[in-house]
């Protein structure tokens, strides 16, 4: 992922808060065999103190790929919007000659993958996931050999991704003048399609922290 200086996370708290704010679905990317494309699996994950916790069905083809190469990437993308060229027109330039762009937030985790097959360890992983996704505890106990989840445990494998590096990008034209960013955020809010409003919020939030961009 290419990151311009003005697109970089302002600090670790920025991307950590973004992930914690409901961005817990992404794509697990694992190197395929020589000559074949990577194996890519969309899935929810639960962040857990420097780790990402996942479980997948046992027949999933990703397991063989992980066993060959446990160094993986997990990527999360969100709050994206297409910005038409005329919105980015510079003074004196015909609006139709301006270049469009995409706004988005993205976090890429470089990880070392560990497969979990022990029944109790899998149950513990699921408990941690449930604590994240169903914090009210509105589910049956998760214990090996006990219904309803115990009989399902053999059908899945757990996956612990130990995070070794994080790269975060918030691409919202932060190198443009303050007036330009304010105007685009207003246009996004008024258009209100898809993720326009979250994208506008990011633009205004970062504008408030950065102000006029200086290298």
Steps between C-alpha positions, in 0.01 A plus 500: 500500500652829386465775763571863422629699801171691527297175495684336789335440837568792730578260785427142606188610684342613172496159338438319830190711565382443144529123534326511838215703350340196338754434223543131577452342157779462248690269269758242597765476226730197493771413248390227262723227355762607248333607179155536656327813630469582872218348701267779620229442761248766610418462868419667829777520759527593864796717606660358813803676653730504199334203332213442262274204577322316219328168446418340167343178375734202492452444121622855424793484254687768696632245752739332256627839391565604863677173575735572207556863596371641831605858417173667400336837448162601634349815350202710605353770272209734567353851500567534128348738247554594136579869455415628147757702310300826496495502880881521498538771236771756566428869434531582133478134390187376318314270742479227235883495479542417869601159625262293718622296794394250763484571870538210742641374826708182500699305755729214401629260763807289430460190713641162595218246487449223754242229435302385804356147507494416870130490603540705817722755325243532221225545757701773672552677164125486434425638846728794428333557166156484660611748766581738214199441276234413759617681814157461663577130537181395322630159396536153647822398678781401262651181637646195324262206516206710615206597278440697294847622406703202614382280216588772248860550609644217286365675189714811546860596558612803696753750375707737712678772307786652697543854366861587416441822303216742426468742207209742503377744238234772517471641147291817518692764300676635808762671280232719339412848631270526799227665292510218246471226764215681673311538171546134405385384844189712456434350155542147637257574783242640262538211254463251784546181298662185634777596740511868399412628847764295689754608238404865552535458876852365455592789276377756751653312795842488339467859381444601861820324605720585202375839383714612209725216394873563532759235403 
